[in-house]
Amino acid sequence: MNTIKILFVLDKSKSNTKDLAPLRCRITYLGKRKPFATGIFINPKH
């Protein structure tokens, strides 16, 4: 059975001048990962 895993990762090392970090998404299918940017920036303290 094939499974799809979806993971959202906060990339703290890429914080912008407003101290907001980008939220990235990573989809894994059949052992292959495809990361991409969501375009959303959030406060890492939250």
C-alpha positions in Angstrom: 0.0 0.0 0.0 1.4 3.4 -1.0 1.1 6.3 1.5 1.4 10.0 1.1 2.9 11.9 4.0 2.5 15.7 4.3 4.7 17.6 6.7 4.7 21.4 7.4 8.1 22.7 8.5 9.0 26.1 10.0 12.3 27.3 8.5 13.7 29.4 11.3 17.0 30.0 9.6 15.3 31.9 6.8 13.6 34.5 9.0 13.0 37.9 7.3 13.6 41.4 8.8 10.2 41.3 10.6 11.3 38.1 12.4 8.8 36.0 10.6 9.8 32.6 9.3 8.5 30.9 6.2 6.2 27.8 6.5 7.3 25.1 4.0 5.5 22.0 3.0 7.1 18.6 2.2 5.2 15.8 0.5 6.7 12.3 0.5 5.4 9.6 -1.8 7.2 6.3 -2.6 10.2 7.5 -0.7 10.7 10.7 -2.8 10.4 14.1 -1.2 9.1 17.2 -2.8 9.5 20.3 -0.7 7.9 23.6 -1.7 7.2 27.0 -0.2 3.6 27.8 0.9 4.1 31.6 0.8 3.0 31.9 4.4 5.2 33.6 7.0 4.5 33.1 10.7 6.0 34.1 14.1 8.3 31.3 15.2 7.4 32.0 18.8 3.8 30.9 18.2 
